[in-house]
Amino acid sequence: MSITWFENLLGKEYVSDELFDREVYSTDASQIRGKADVVIWPSDIKELHQIVLYSRRNKLNLVPRGAGTNLVGCVVPDNSIVIDFSRFNKIISIGQEYVVVEPGVVLQDLNNALRDKFFPIQPEDSETCTIGGMVGINSSGFYEKKFGRMRDWVAEIEMIDGNGRLKTYDNEMVGKEGILGLITRIKLRIIDKINEKSMNVFKYNSLNETLNKVNELKQNNDILALEFVDTNSAKLLGLEEKYYLIVEYEGLEGGVKDIDEMMRLWNIRRKIFHKLASNDYIYLEDVLVPFENMAEFLTYLGSRKIPNFGGIGVSVLNLCFLSREEIKEVYDVVLKLRGVIGARQGIGILKKQYLNEVRKEEIKELKEKLDPGHIMNRGKVI
């Protein structure tokens, strides 16, 4: 590999093999460390196309990177060229029903630009996550009960595959974590901005009482978000040691209607993991457990003093651990209860072994078709 080739293509200021940059880009929020050989910052499709062709000829490995906020090692390099997509940050067009963006656009910046429109997939890291990264892991978020996941809102994806071919796809490329190609443009559905919202916070001493309330609330189609906080998390947050439900409605059904108070409540929810991490619970995992098995699973977590919280309205929980050694036993319980591992954060490196065989074979088939040279994001998903 010649760094001079990249400098001639992009300019020296957009290519780095400096130790500092290579160290920064050798990891992501998963804390797994890899090895970045070079970091590059391209800004247009022609540059990306040349990079793919050069890498294919020279059997190099490319890792596309957005904000690096994922927790499963999706963008950890393996003696790779890391492509930082931060210069692919243009909102190309805004219509009444669709917006077209480049993959490096930050979600919060997009919604600010939409004004009276809104893109409703709202992960916890909406201030920093990029649209390309959200497409990569089929992101969801607080409003999943009402609006589903990223796949439900992607109309088209333009991508350069590992063969160097530029092609437009529908939403079939959502959730592939950069292992098939480099996304260049994304067409998203948008909706009118939700102007009237309200909230309620319920708290209970009894788990059964809490889950009965969840079951009741799940029938309400005006609910945007239905979030749960367990007693262990509440204690670490400095709250009463109870079970909490945080509910946001479209409309004024909730008792909390003051915008500042609603923002305060959401800030508490958004900061849960950061607060738990400050108490050494630095490993965050996400699982989906069928609701009929939720009582058994939450009872098990309570007996192990494992703090948990999350989108109980769609049966998704975030689990926090002091060490990775605790995680496998919990995963075994999840699978026994017919649950899914990696419900929101993707597969990356950490959860490859839990990917079901049918999905694994589907992705392998696509990989051989679109990236037969295996130059795209080596070592992830499969």
C-alpha positions in Angstrom: 0.0 0.0 0.0 1.2 3.5 -0.9 0.1 6.4 1.3 1.3 8.6 -1.5 -1.4 7.2 -3.7 -4.1 8.3 -1.2 -2.4 11.7 -0.8 -2.4 12.3 -4.5 -6.1 11.5 -4.7 -7.4 13.3 -1.6 -4.7 15.8 -0.7 -2.2 15.4 2.1 -4.5 17.1 4.7 -7.1 14.3 4.2 -4.7 11.4 4.7 -3.0 10.4 7.9 -0.7 7.6 9.2 0.2 9.6 12.3 0.3 7.5 15.5 -2.3 9.7 17.2 -4.9 9.4 14.4 -4.2 5.7 14.1 -4.7 5.2 17.8 -8.0 7.2 17.9 -9.4 5.3 14.9 -8.3 1.9 16.2 -11.4 1.6 18.4 -15.0 2.7 18.8 -17.4 2.9 21.7 -17.1 -0.9 22.2 -13.6 -0.4 23.6 -12.3 -3.2 21.5 -9.0 -2.3 20.0 -7.8 -3.1 16.4 -5.2 -1.6 14.2 -5.7 1.2 11.7 -2.9 1.5 9.1 -4.2 4.8 7.5 -7.1 7.2 8.1 -8.6 9.0 5.1 -11.3 11.7 4.7 -12.8 11.5 1.2 -15.6 13.9 0.2 -17.1 12.7 -3.1 -18.2 9.6 -5.0 -15.4 9.7 -7.5 -12.8 9.5 -4.8 -14.6 6.6 -3.1 -14.8 4.8 -6.4 -11.1 5.1 -6.9 -10.4 4.0 -3.4 -12.5 0.8 -3.8 -10.8 -0.1 -7.1 -7.3 0.6 -5.7 -8.1 -1.5 -2.6 -9.4 -4.3 -4.7 -6.3 -4.4 -6.8 -4.0 -4.4 -3.8 -6.2 -6.6 -1.5 -6.6 -3.9 1.1 -9.3 -3.7 3.8 -11.6 -0.8 4.1 -13.6 0.2 7.2 -16.3 2.8 6.7 -16.8 4.9 9.9 -19.4 7.4 11.0 -19.3 8.7 14.5 -18.0 5.4 16.0 -20.8 5.3 18.7 -21.7 1.7 18.3 -21.0 -0.7 21.1 -20.2 -4.0 19.3 -17.0 -3.2 17.3 -18.7 -2.5 14.0 -15.9 -0.1 12.9 -12.9 -1.5 14.7 -10.1 -1.9 12.0 -8.1 -5.0 11.3 -4.9 -3.7 9.7 -7.3 -1.5 7.7 -7.8 1.8 5.9 -10.4 3.6 7.9 -12.6 5.9 5.8 -14.0 8.7 7.9 -17.3 9.8 6.3 -17.5 13.2 8.2 -17.0 15.1 5.0 -20.0 13.3 3.4 -22.3 15.5 5.4 -24.6 17.2 2.8 -28.3 17.2 3.0 -28.9 17.0 -0.8 -32.7 17.6 -1.0 -35.7 18.0 1.3 -39.2 17.3 0.0 -42.6 16.9 1.5 -42.3 13.1 2.0 -38.6 12.3 1.5 -35.1 13.7 2.2 -31.9 12.7 0.4 -28.7 12.8 2.5 -25.1 11.7 2.5 -24.1 9.1 5.1 -22.1 11.5 7.3 -25.0 13.7 8.2 -25.6 13.7 11.9 -29.2 12.8 12.9 -29.7 15.9 15.1 -28.5 18.2 12.3 -30.9 16.6 9.9 -33.9 17.1 12.2 -32.8 20.7 12.8 -32.7 21.3 9.0 -36.1 19.6 8.5 -37.9 22.4 10.5 -41.6 21.4 10.1 -40.7 17.8 9.1 -39.2 15.1 11.2 -37.2 11.9 10.9 -38.6 9.7 13.7 -35.9 7.1 14.4 -34.4 8.5 17.6 -31.5 6.5 19.2 -30.1 7.5 22.5 -27.0 9.1 20.8 -29.0 11.3 18.3 -26.7 14.2 18.9 -23.7 12.4 17.5 -24.8 9.4 15.4 -24.8 9.6 11.6 -27.4 8.4 9.2 -24.9 6.1 7.5 -24.1 4.4 10.9 -27.8 4.1 11.6 -28.4 2.4 8.3 -25.5 0.1 9.0 -27.0 -1.4 12.2 -30.7 -0.9 11.3 -31.0 1.5 14.2 -34.1 2.0 16.2 -34.6 4.1 19.4 -37.1 5.5 21.8 -39.9 5.7 19.3 -39.6 2.1 18.0 -43.1 1.2 19.3 -44.7 3.8 17.1 -42.3 4.1 14.1 -40.3 0.9 13.9 -36.7 0.7 12.8 -34.4 2.3 10.2 -35.3 -0.3 7.6 -38.9 1.0 7.7 -37.9 4.5 6.7 -35.2 3.9 4.1 -36.5 4.2 0.5 -33.2 3.9 -1.4 -29.6 3.4 -0.8 -26.8 4.3 -3.3 -23.7 2.2 -2.7 -20.4 1.3 -4.2 -19.9 -2.5 -3.7 -16.7 -4.4 -3.2 -16.5 -4.9 -7.0 -16.5 -1.1 -7.5 -20.0 -1.0 -8.9 -22.2 2.0 -8.1 -25.9 0.9 -7.8 -29.1 2.0 -6.1 -30.9 -0.5 -3.8 -34.0 -0.4 -1.8 -33.8 -1.1 1.9 -32.2 -4.5 1.5 -28.8 -3.1 2.4 -30.0 -1.8 5.8 -28.3 -3.6 8.7 -25.3 -4.9 6.8 -22.7 -3.0 8.8 -20.5 -1.9 5.9 -19.4 -5.4 5.0 -20.8 -5.2 1.4 -19.9 -1.7 0.2 -19.6 2.0 0.8 -22.9 3.9 1.1 -22.9 7.2 -0.8 -26.5 8.5 -0.6 -29.6 7.6 1.4 -33.2 8.5 0.6 -35.4 8.6 3.8 -39.1 8.9 4.4 -40.0 11.8 6.7 -43.2 12.9 8.5 -44.7 16.1 9.7 -43.2 17.3 12.9 -45.1 16.2 16.0 -46.0 19.4 17.7 -48.2 18.1 20.6 -46.6 15.7 23.0 -47.0 14.8 26.7 -45.6 12.4 29.2 -46.3 10.3 32.3 -44.0 8.6 34.7 -45.3 5.6 36.6 -43.5 3.9 39.5 -44.3 0.7 41.2 -43.0 -1.5 44.1 -44.2 -4.7 42.4 -42.7 -6.2 39.1 -46.0 -7.9 38.3 -47.9 -4.6 38.7 -45.4 -2.9 36.5 -45.7 -5.5 33.7 -49.5 -5.4 33.9 -49.3 -1.6 33.3 -46.9 -2.2 30.4 -49.4 -4.7 28.9 -52.2 -2.1 29.2 -50.1 0.7 27.7 -48.9 -1.4 24.7 -52.5 -1.2 23.4 -52.4 2.6 23.2 -51.5 3.6 19.6 -50.8 7.2 20.7 -47.8 6.1 22.7 -44.5 7.2 21.1 -42.2 5.8 23.7 -42.6 3.3 26.5 -39.3 3.0 28.6 -38.5 0.9 31.7 -36.0 1.5 34.5 -35.5 -1.3 37.0 -34.9 -1.0 40.8 -31.1 -1.6 40.5 -30.7 1.2 38.0 -33.0 3.5 40.0 -30.9 3.0 43.1 -27.7 3.9 41.2 -29.4 6.9 39.7 -30.3 8.2 43.2 -34.0 7.6 42.7 -36.4 5.7 44.9 -35.7 2.0 44.6 -38.8 1.2 42.5 -39.7 0.1 39.0 -40.3 3.1 36.6 -42.1 3.5 33.3 -41.5 6.6 31.3 -44.2 7.1 28.7 -44.4 9.7 25.9 -47.6 10.3 24.0 -48.4 11.9 20.7 -51.1 14.4 21.9 -51.9 15.7 25.3 -53.0 12.5 27.1 -50.1 12.5 29.5 -50.1 14.5 32.7 -46.7 16.2 32.0 -47.2 18.8 29.3 -44.5 21.4 30.1 -41.7 21.2 27.6 -39.0 21.9 30.1 -40.2 19.2 32.5 -40.4 16.7 29.6 -36.9 17.6 28.6 -35.7 17.0 32.2 -37.4 13.6 32.2 -35.8 12.6 28.9 -32.4 13.8 30.1 -32.6 11.5 33.0 -33.4 8.6 30.7 -30.7 9.5 28.2 -28.1 9.7 30.9 -28.8 6.3 32.6 -25.9 4.5 31.0 -23.5 7.3 31.6 -24.5 7.3 35.2 -24.2 3.6 35.5 -20.8 3.6 33.8 -19.6 6.1 36.4 -20.4 3.4 38.9 -18.2 0.9 36.9 -21.0 -0.7 34.9 -19.2 0.0 31.7 -20.4 -2.9 29.6 -23.8 -2.3 27.9 -25.6 -5.1 26.1 -29.0 -5.2 24.4 -31.4 -8.0 24.2 -35.0 -8.7 23.1 -37.1 -11.1 25.2 -40.6 -12.1 24.2 -43.0 -10.2 26.5 -44.6 -13.5 27.8 -41.1 -14.4 29.2 -40.3 -10.9 30.5 -41.3 -11.5 34.1 -39.1 -14.5 34.3 -36.2 -12.7 32.7 -36.5 -9.5 34.9 -36.8 -11.7 38.0 -33.5 -13.4 37.0 -31.8 -10.1 36.4 -33.0 -8.8 39.8 -31.6 -11.8 41.6 -28.2 -11.2 40.0 -28.3 -7.4 40.7 -27.8 -6.6 37.0 -29.1 -3.1 36.3 -31.3 -2.9 33.3 -33.5 -0.4 31.4 -34.9 0.2 27.9 -37.7 0.0 25.4 -40.0 -2.5 27.2 -42.8 -1.5 24.9 -41.0 -3.5 22.2 -39.5 -6.0 24.6 -36.0 -4.6 24.3 -33.7 -4.2 27.4 -30.3 -2.7 27.9 -28.3 -4.6 30.5 -25.2 -3.2 32.3 -22.3 -5.3 33.6 -19.2 -4.7 35.6 -17.2 -7.2 33.5 -17.6 -9.1 30.2 -17.3 -12.4 32.1 -20.8 -12.0 33.4 -22.4 -11.7 30.0 -22.3 -15.2 28.6 -24.5 -16.7 31.3 -27.1 -14.0 30.7 -27.0 -14.6 27.0 -27.7 -18.3 27.6 -30.7 -17.3 29.6 -31.9 -15.0 26.8 -31.6 -17.8 24.3 -33.4 -20.2 26.6 -36.3 -17.7 26.8 -36.4 -17.5 22.9 -34.9 -14.1 23.0 -32.6 -12.2 20.5 -29.1 -11.0 21.3 -28.1 -7.7 19.6 -31.6 -6.2 19.4 -30.5 -2.6 18.7 -26.8 -2.3 18.6 -25.9 -4.5 15.7 -23.6 -7.6 15.5 -20.1 -6.2 14.8 -17.4 -8.3 16.4 -18.9 -9.0 19.8 -22.1 -10.8 18.8 -21.1 -12.8 15.7 -21.4 -16.1 17.4 -25.0 -15.4 18.2 -26.1 -14.6 14.7 -28.7 -17.2 13.6 -27.6 -19.5 10.8 -30.3 -18.5 8.3 -29.3 -14.8 8.5 -25.6 -15.7 8.4 -26.0 -17.7 5.2 -28.0 -14.9 3.6 -25.3 -12.4 4.4 -22.5 -14.8 3.2 -24.3 -15.2 -0.1 -24.5 -11.4 -0.5 -20.9 -11.0 0.5 -19.7 -13.4 -2.2 -21.8 -11.6 -4.8 -21.0 -8.0 -3.8 -17.6 -8.2 -2.2 -15.9 -11.4 -3.4 -12.5 -10.0 -2.6 -13.5 -9.4 1.0 -12.1 -5.9 1.1 -15.1 -4.4 3.0 -15.0 -4.3 6.9 -13.2 -7.5 7.5 -14.2 -9.6 10.5 -17.6 -8.1 11.2 -21.0 -9.9 11.4 -19.9 -13.2 9.7 
